[in-house]
Amino acid sequence: MIIIAGTRGPEDTPDSQEYENTFNSIRSLDGSKINMEPSFIYISYFLNTLGLGLNALFFTYAFLSVPIRLGAIWKMSKLPLLTLSIYISFYYQLHDLVQIRCAVASSLFLFAVYYCAENKRLTAMYFILVGAIFHYSALAGFAIFFFSNKELNIWWQTILYLIVPVCFIFYFAGLDLTYLVPDQLGGDRLETYRSLKEWGQEGDLEGVAAHKNFLILINIVMYYGALYYHKVLTQNYKYVPILLKILAFAFFCRLTLDGISSVLASRLFEYFDVVSIFLWTAVIYAFIPVYIGKIATNIVSTGRVLFSIFIYTLHL
């Protein structure tokens, strides 16, 4: 995984050309004119000082994101190899091969989810803050502190069942809830996203519309299946309650924020939706015998791989 991520060329994956241009432009530690996190500026400056090229940057981020991700999978999954195959089927391509800064942040986010589920919230906070050094969007991860891993009561079940259809109403109506956000909490940046959408400057970054996106739709099917069988799944995989809540929040971000910016909605969805790799692992326990669930999950993973390749081919 590290070798593949590190040896690809700037024309092989989306965003790589932009990373190359930014990387080559960093010849000092003054990042005032570069819209990147300080960690990216320091890493790029150090590698440029050593006379290394773009692939050294790719290798550096892969050496950070891949081992951290594998550690989180090992901690949270009862079937780490199955979870890893699910991760590789989509998120490895999206994060480790394309959104390399988010790759590190999202791998740290998985550790934050683990420690939040174990009621070690200070440790979880630490992982989110470290993730923000690599990608500012990681700060959105503080939303998980509103969730616990307690068994789902009737109120939580009602909320989780209703959230997707209610959010689709906002999605198709094109409503923008973010006008309720004070300027001090990011209102200025939200206005920037609104402007990009209004001026039609989101371009290829918009991605596939949510109601046409196979990956989102199949995750919604899995979400409701896991929610329906949550008691059985929780008996076999204790993190199901918090994972369902986080995935529901991912759908909330994708569907309600689309009115302001498809880019913002997609980025936040992808950040939170990464926990679905564990839910896809857990749903195998809804099948009798379990190996049928494993076969079904691997069929879905194959579909995700083909869909990802198709989308990236169109983009490139």
C-alpha positions as CSV (number, residue, x, y, z in Angstrom):
1,M,0.0,0.0,0.0
2,I,2.8,2.4,0.8
3,I,4.8,1.5,-2.3
4,I,1.8,2.0,-4.6
5,A,0.9,5.3,-3.0
6,G,4.6,6.5,-3.1
7,T,5.5,5.5,-6.6
8,R,2.6,6.9,-8.6
9,G,3.1,9.7,-11.0
10,P,1.5,13.2,-11.0
11,E,-0.7,12.2,-13.9
12,D,-1.9,8.9,-12.3
13,T,-4.5,10.2,-9.9
14,P,-6.6,13.3,-9.5
15,D,-5.1,16.2,-7.4
16,S,-1.6,14.9,-7.9
17,Q,-0.7,17.6,-10.5
18,E,-1.9,20.3,-8.1
19,Y,0.2,18.7,-5.3
20,E,3.2,18.8,-7.6
21,N,2.8,22.4,-8.4
22,T,2.3,23.4,-4.7
23,F,5.2,21.2,-3.6
24,N,7.6,22.7,-6.1
25,S,6.6,26.2,-5.1
26,I,7.5,25.8,-1.5
27,R,11.1,27.0,-1.1
28,S,10.7,28.8,2.2
29,L,8.7,28.4,5.4
30,D,6.6,31.4,4.6
31,G,3.3,29.8,3.8
32,S,1.3,33.0,3.9
33,K,0.5,32.8,0.2
34,I,-0.1,29.0,0.2
35,N,-3.5,27.7,1.2
36,M,-2.2,24.6,2.9
37,E,-1.8,23.4,6.5
38,P,1.6,24.3,8.1
39,S,2.5,20.6,8.3
40,F,2.4,20.3,4.5
41,I,4.5,23.4,4.2
42,Y,7.2,22.1,6.6
43,I,7.2,18.7,5.1
44,S,7.5,20.1,1.5
45,Y,10.2,22.6,2.5
46,F,12.3,19.9,4.3
47,L,12.0,17.5,1.3
48,N,12.9,20.3,-1.2
49,T,15.9,21.2,0.9
50,L,17.1,17.6,0.6
51,G,16.7,17.9,-3.2
52,L,13.9,15.2,-3.2
53,G,10.9,15.2,-5.5
54,L,7.2,14.7,-5.5
55,N,7.3,11.0,-4.8
56,A,9.2,11.7,-1.6
57,L,6.1,13.7,-0.5
58,F,3.8,10.8,-1.4
59,F,6.0,8.4,0.4
60,T,6.0,10.6,3.5
61,Y,2.3,10.9,3.8
62,A,1.8,7.1,3.0
63,F,4.3,6.2,5.7
64,L,2.1,8.3,8.1
65,S,-1.4,7.3,7.0
66,V,-1.1,3.6,6.2
67,P,0.4,2.3,9.5
68,I,-1.9,4.5,11.6
69,R,-4.9,3.2,9.6
70,L,-3.8,-0.4,10.0
71,G,-3.4,0.2,13.7
72,A,-6.9,1.6,14.1
73,I,-8.3,-1.3,12.1
74,W,-6.5,-3.8,14.3
75,K,-7.9,-2.1,17.4
76,M,-11.5,-1.8,16.3
77,S,-12.2,-4.8,14.1
78,K,-12.8,-8.4,15.0
79,L,-12.0,-9.3,11.4
80,P,-9.2,-6.9,10.5
81,L,-8.4,-8.5,7.1
82,L,-12.1,-8.2,6.0
83,T,-12.1,-4.6,7.2
84,L,-8.9,-3.9,5.4
85,S,-10.3,-5.3,2.1
86,I,-13.4,-3.0,2.5
87,Y,-11.1,0.0,3.2
88,I,-8.9,-0.8,0.1
89,S,-12.0,-1.1,-2.1
90,F,-12.7,2.6,-1.9
91,Y,-11.1,4.7,0.8
92,Y,-7.5,3.7,0.1
93,Q,-8.0,5.0,-3.4
94,L,-9.7,8.2,-2.3
95,H,-7.5,9.1,0.6
96,D,-4.1,7.5,0.3
97,L,-3.9,7.9,-3.4
98,V,-5.7,11.3,-3.8
99,Q,-6.5,13.3,-0.7
100,I,-3.1,12.5,1.0
101,R,-3.5,15.2,3.8
102,C,-7.0,13.9,4.6
103,A,-5.6,10.4,4.6
104,V,-3.6,11.1,7.7
105,A,-6.4,13.1,9.4
106,S,-9.0,10.4,8.8
107,S,-6.7,7.6,10.0
108,L,-6.2,9.6,13.2
109,F,-10.0,10.1,13.3
110,L,-10.5,6.3,13.5
111,F,-8.4,6.3,16.7
112,A,-10.5,9.2,18.0
113,V,-13.6,7.1,17.4
114,Y,-12.1,4.2,19.2
115,Y,-11.2,6.2,22.3
116,C,-14.5,8.0,22.3
117,A,-16.3,4.7,22.3
118,E,-14.1,3.6,25.2
119,N,-15.0,6.8,27.1
120,K,-11.5,8.1,26.9
121,R,-12.5,11.5,25.5
122,L,-9.3,13.4,26.2
123,T,-7.3,10.9,24.3
124,A,-9.8,11.1,21.5
125,M,-9.5,14.9,21.5
126,Y,-5.8,14.6,21.2
127,F,-6.1,12.5,18.0
128,I,-8.5,14.9,16.4
129,L,-6.2,17.9,17.2
130,V,-3.2,16.1,15.7
131,G,-5.3,15.3,12.7
132,A,-6.1,19.0,12.2
133,I,-2.4,19.6,11.8
134,F,-2.6,17.6,8.6
135,H,-6.1,18.8,7.4
136,Y,-8.2,21.5,9.0
137,S,-11.4,19.7,8.3
138,A,-10.4,17.2,11.0
139,L,-11.7,19.7,13.5
140,A,-15.2,18.7,12.4
141,G,-14.4,15.4,14.2
142,F,-15.3,17.0,17.5
143,A,-18.9,16.3,16.6
144,I,-18.4,12.7,17.7
145,F,-18.3,13.9,21.4
146,F,-22.1,14.3,21.1
147,F,-22.3,10.5,20.6
148,S,-21.7,7.6,22.9
149,N,-21.5,3.9,22.5
150,K,-24.5,3.2,24.7
151,E,-27.2,0.8,23.5
152,L,-29.7,2.6,21.2
153,N,-32.8,3.6,23.1
154,I,-36.1,4.2,21.3
155,W,-35.4,7.9,20.9
156,W,-32.0,7.3,19.2
157,Q,-33.6,4.6,17.0
158,T,-36.3,7.1,15.9
159,I,-33.7,9.7,15.1
160,L,-31.5,7.3,13.2
161,Y,-34.4,6.0,11.2
162,L,-35.7,9.4,10.2
163,I,-32.5,11.3,9.6
164,V,-31.9,10.2,6.0
165,P,-35.4,10.8,4.6
166,V,-35.6,14.2,6.4
167,C,-32.2,15.2,5.1
168,F,-33.2,14.2,1.6
169,I,-36.0,16.7,1.8
170,F,-33.5,19.4,2.6
171,Y,-31.3,18.1,-0.2
172,F,-33.9,18.2,-3.0
173,A,-35.2,21.5,-1.7
174,G,-31.7,23.0,-1.9
175,L,-32.0,24.6,1.5
176,D,-29.0,26.0,3.2
177,L,-29.0,25.6,7.0
178,T,-25.6,27.1,7.5
179,Y,-26.9,30.7,7.5
180,L,-27.6,29.8,11.2
181,V,-23.9,29.5,11.8
182,P,-22.3,32.6,13.4
183,D,-19.4,34.2,11.5
184,Q,-17.1,33.5,14.4
185,L,-17.7,29.7,13.8
186,G,-16.8,29.7,10.2
187,G,-19.4,31.9,8.6
188,D,-16.8,33.7,6.4
189,R,-15.5,30.4,5.0
190,L,-19.0,29.2,4.4
191,E,-19.6,32.3,2.4
192,T,-16.6,31.4,0.2
193,Y,-18.1,28.0,-0.5
194,R,-21.4,29.6,-1.4
195,S,-19.7,31.9,-3.8
196,L,-17.9,29.1,-5.5
197,K,-21.2,27.2,-6.0
198,E,-23.0,30.3,-7.2
199,W,-20.3,31.1,-9.7
200,G,-20.0,27.5,-10.9
201,Q,-16.4,27.2,-9.9
202,E,-16.7,23.9,-8.1
203,G,-16.0,22.0,-11.3
204,D,-14.9,18.4,-11.1
205,L,-14.6,18.6,-7.3
206,E,-18.4,18.4,-7.1
207,G,-18.3,14.7,-7.7
208,V,-21.4,12.6,-8.4
209,A,-24.7,13.9,-7.1
210,A,-25.7,12.2,-3.9
211,H,-28.9,10.7,-5.2
212,K,-27.0,9.1,-8.2
213,N,-23.9,8.0,-6.3
214,F,-23.7,4.2,-6.0
215,L,-21.3,4.4,-3.0
216,I,-23.7,6.6,-1.0
217,L,-26.8,4.7,-1.9
218,I,-25.3,1.3,-1.1
219,N,-24.1,2.7,2.3
220,I,-27.6,3.9,3.0
221,V,-28.9,0.4,2.4
222,M,-26.2,-1.0,4.6
223,Y,-27.0,1.6,7.3
224,Y,-30.6,0.7,7.5
225,G,-29.8,-3.0,7.5
226,A,-27.4,-2.5,10.4
227,L,-29.9,-0.3,12.2
228,Y,-32.6,-2.9,11.9
229,Y,-30.4,-5.7,13.2
230,H,-28.4,-3.4,15.6
231,K,-29.1,-5.6,18.6
232,V,-27.8,-8.7,17.0
233,L,-24.8,-6.8,15.5
234,T,-24.0,-5.2,18.9
235,Q,-23.8,-8.6,20.6
236,N,-21.1,-9.5,18.2
237,Y,-19.4,-6.1,17.6
238,K,-19.7,-3.7,20.5
239,Y,-19.0,-0.5,18.6
240,V,-22.1,-0.6,16.4
241,P,-24.1,2.1,18.3
242,I,-21.5,4.8,17.9
243,L,-20.7,3.8,14.4
244,L,-24.4,4.1,13.4
245,K,-24.6,7.6,15.0
246,I,-21.4,8.8,13.2
247,L,-22.6,7.4,9.8
248,A,-26.0,9.1,10.3
249,F,-24.1,12.4,10.9
250,A,-22.1,11.7,7.7
251,F,-25.4,11.5,5.8
252,F,-26.6,14.7,7.5
253,C,-23.5,16.5,6.3
254,R,-23.7,15.2,2.7
255,L,-27.4,16.0,2.3
256,T,-28.0,19.2,4.2
257,L,-24.7,21.0,3.2
258,D,-25.1,20.3,-0.5
259,G,-27.2,23.5,-0.8
260,I,-24.1,25.6,0.1
261,S,-21.4,23.5,-1.5
262,S,-21.2,20.1,-3.0
263,V,-17.4,20.1,-2.3
264,L,-17.9,20.9,1.4
265,A,-20.7,18.3,1.7
266,S,-18.6,15.6,0.0
267,R,-15.5,16.3,2.0
268,L,-17.2,16.1,5.4
269,F,-19.2,13.1,4.3
270,E,-16.1,11.2,3.3
271,Y,-14.3,12.2,6.5
272,F,-17.1,10.8,8.7
273,D,-18.2,8.0,6.4
274,V,-14.8,6.2,6.7
275,V,-16.3,4.5,9.8
276,S,-18.5,2.5,7.4
277,I,-15.6,0.1,6.9
278,F,-16.3,-1.2,10.4
279,L,-20.1,-1.4,9.9
280,W,-19.6,-3.3,6.6
281,T,-17.6,-5.7,8.7
282,A,-20.2,-5.9,11.4
283,V,-23.2,-6.6,9.1
284,I,-22.0,-10.1,8.3
285,Y,-23.4,-11.1,11.7
286,A,-26.9,-10.4,10.3
287,F,-26.6,-13.4,8.0
288,I,-26.9,-17.1,9.0
289,P,-24.5,-18.7,8.3
290,V,-22.0,-15.8,8.7
291,Y,-19.9,-16.8,5.6
292,I,-22.9,-15.7,3.4
293,G,-22.4,-12.2,4.9
294,K,-18.7,-12.3,4.1
295,I,-19.5,-13.2,0.5
296,A,-22.0,-10.4,0.2
297,T,-19.6,-7.9,1.7
298,N,-16.9,-8.9,-0.7
299,I,-19.3,-8.6,-3.6
300,V,-20.1,-5.1,-2.5
301,S,-16.4,-4.3,-2.1
302,T,-15.8,-5.5,-5.7
303,G,-18.6,-3.2,-6.9
304,R,-17.0,-0.3,-5.0
305,V,-13.6,-0.9,-6.6
306,L,-15.1,-0.9,-10.1
307,F,-17.1,2.2,-9.4
308,S,-14.1,4.0,-8.1
309,I,-12.0,3.0,-11.1
310,F,-14.8,4.2,-13.4
311,I,-15.1,7.6,-11.7
312,Y,-11.3,8.2,-11.6
313,T,-11.0,7.2,-15.3
314,L,-13.7,9.8,-16.2
315,H,-11.9,12.4,-14.0
316,L,-8.5,11.7,-15.6
